[in-house]
Amino acid sequence: MLYRLGMLAQDIRSSITTLVYRAMAADAGLAISYEIQNVSPGAFPEALKQSRKSFDGLTISMPYKQLALRFADDLDESARVCGSANVLKIRNKKITAYSTDGWGLVKYLDYLGCKIQSKRAVLFGAGGVAHSIAYFLRQEGIGQVDVLNLCPSQAEELCTRMGGRFTPYPLQANQLADCCADADLFINATSLGQLGCDDFQDLRFLQALSPSAVVVDVNYANPKARLVPAAQQLGLRAVDGKGMSVFHALRALYIWTGKMPSEQAAVDLIKSFS
């Protein structure tokens, strides 16, 4: 069986997604096609309507992860709690929505040897990716998460969804440094540093992190992004989002096909990016 898969996005300029899905599908013995469609916000509903007729599964990229829920016929618990979705399974023209970005991140952190149980994290951002990350951090037993976002109401909404271990804070330079004091994990889940977007201007907050902290930038397409190199210069372990994307593909393919590629295949692909 050939599984027809794809992505709905707004402005994907550089992505490893097609390569990742082809490699992981080959490991699982799956025949797939994978097509990236860049569509405008006004065209998204029609694009999804047409995809119902011919696709078996879709990944949803920013800024459509919350919008996608409006068109789903059923919600997995992850999508329901997060209020957003990045994976859609299509069967008989019916859509079931899932949120899996955070699953990919916690699997990647585990591969890196970063144990998050009872640890303290700083989550920068409160959009669809951040909601998914928060959900799976909670599932894995994170101790405390400070959430900062340019729009305070979005940070408050995320924390309300996720419960008492999550605390919202206003996005101010001194507050970011205060939240980072001795934190074990910093995650950038915003578009800062993404190709074509603004980047961090002041990275001094990194100095407040625990010396053993891990820094994650969910973005990966911009070779000039400043966060990861700045953290590495301080001696911190810092990674971009490629590994998260690879592990996320394992979960997505399982949702779409019922077959899970091997974690070793994921690890081998991540190493090939180095």
Long-range contacts (C-beta under 8 A, 24 or more apart in sequence): 1-31, 2-31, 2-32, 2-33, 3-30, 3-31, 3-32, 3-33, 3-56, 3-57, 3-256, 3-257, 4-32, 4-33, 4-35, 4-54, 4-55, 4-56, 5-32, 5-33, 5-34, 5-35, 5-55, 5-56, 5-57, 5-58, 5-59, 5-256, 6-33, 6-34, 6-35, 6-36, 6-37, 6-51, 6-55, 6-57, 6-58, 6-59, 7-34, 7-35, 7-36, 7-37, 7-58, 7-59, 7-60, 7-61, 8-37, 8-39, 8-44, 8-47, 8-48, 8-51, 8-58, 8-59, 8-60, 8-61, 8-64, 8-68, 9-36, 9-37, 9-38, 9-39, 9-60, 9-61, 9-62, 9-64, 10-38, 10-39, 10-40, 10-41, 10-61, 10-62, 10-63, 10-64, 11-38, 11-196, 12-36, 12-38, 12-61, 13-195, 13-196, 13-221, 14-195, 14-221, 15-221, 16-220, 16-242, 16-245, 16-273, 17-59, 17-245, 17-249, 20-245, 20-246, 20-249, 20-269, 21-249, 21-252, 21-253, 23-265, 23-269, 24-246, 24-249, 24-250, 24-253, 24-261, 24-265, 24-266, 24-269, 25-253, 25-261, 27-261, 27-262, 27-265, 28-253, 28-257, 28-259, 28-260, 28-261, 28-262, 29-259, 30-253, 30-257, 30-259, 41-67, 45-71, 48-95, 51-90, 52-90, 52-93, 52-94, 52-95, 53-93, 55-90, 56-89, 56-90, 56-91, 56-256, 57-87, 57-88, 57-89, 57-90, 57-252, 57-255, 57-256, 58-87, 58-88, 58-90, 59-86, 59-87, 59-88, 59-252, 60-85, 60-86, 60-87, 60-88, 61-86, 62-127, 62-128, 62-129, 62-191, 63-127, 65-99, 65-127, 65-128, 65-129, 66-127, 66-128, 68-97, 69-97, 71-95, 72-96, 72-97, 78-102, 78-103, 78-132, 78-135, 78-136, 81-135, 81-161, 81-162, 82-128, 82-131, 82-132, 82-134, 82-135, 82-161, 83-131, 83-161, 84-127, 84-128, 84-131, 84-132, 85-128, 86-128, 86-129, 86-132, 86-248, 87-251, 87-252, 87-255, 87-256, 89-255, 89-256, 98-255, 99-128, 99-131, 99-132, 99-135, 100-132, 100-248, 100-251, 100-252, 100-255, 101-128, 101-129, 101-132, 101-133, 101-218, 101-244, 101-248, 102-132, 102-133, 102-134, 102-135, 102-136, 102-137, 103-132, 103-136, 103-247, 103-248, 103-251, 104-244, 104-245, 104-246, 104-247, 104-248, 104-249, 104-250, 104-251, 105-133, 105-136, 105-187, 105-216, 105-218, 105-244, 105-247, 105-248, 106-136, 106-137, 106-139, 106-140, 107-247, 107-250, 107-251, 107-263, 108-239, 108-243, 108-244, 108-246, 108-247, 108-270, 109-185, 109-214, 109-216, 111-243, 111-247, 111-263, 111-266, 111-267, 111-270, 112-214, 112-237, 112-239, 112-243, 114-185, 114-214, 114-237, 116-140, 116-141, 116-142, 116-184, 116-185, 117-141, 117-142, 117-143, 118-142, 118-143, 119-143, 119-184, 119-185, 120-144, 120-145, 120-146, 120-182, 120-183, 120-184, 120-185, 121-145, 121-146, 121-183, 121-184, 121-185, 121-186, 121-187, 122-146, 122-148, 122-176, 122-179, 122-180, 122-183, 122-185, 122-186, 122-187, 123-147, 123-148, 123-187, 123-189, 124-148, 124-149, 124-176, 124-186, 124-187, 124-188, 124-189, 124-190, 124-192, 125-149, 125-187, 125-188, 125-189, 125-190, 126-151, 126-154, 126-155, 126-157, 126-158, 126-168, 126-189, 127-154, 127-189, 127-190, 129-189, 129-218, 130-158, 130-187, 130-189, 130-190, 131-158, 131-161, 133-187, 133-189, 133-218, 134-158, 134-161, 134-162, 134-166, 135-162, 138-162, 138-163, 138-165, 138-166, 146-179, 146-183, 148-175, 148-176, 148-179, 149-190, 150-190, 173-202, 173-205, 176-205, 177-204, 177-205, 177-208, 178-208, 180-205, 180-206, 180-208, 180-209, 181-208, 182-208, 182-209, 182-210, 183-208, 183-209, 183-210, 183-213, 184-210, 184-212, 184-213, 184-214, 185-213, 185-214, 185-215, 185-216, 186-213, 186-214, 186-215, 186-216, 186-231, 187-215, 187-216, 187-218, 188-215, 188-216, 188-217, 188-218, 188-219, 188-227, 189-218, 191-219, 192-227, 193-217, 193-219, 193-222, 193-225, 193-226, 193-227, 194-219, 194-221, 194-222, 194-225, 195-219, 195-221, 195-222, 196-222, 199-224, 199-225, 199-226, 200-226, 200-227, 200-230, 203-227, 203-230, 203-231, 206-230, 206-231, 206-234, 206-236, 207-234, 209-236, 211-235, 211-236, 213-237, 214-238, 214-239, 215-239, 216-240, 216-241, 216-244, 217-241, 218-244, 220-245, 242-270, 242-273, 243-270, 246-270
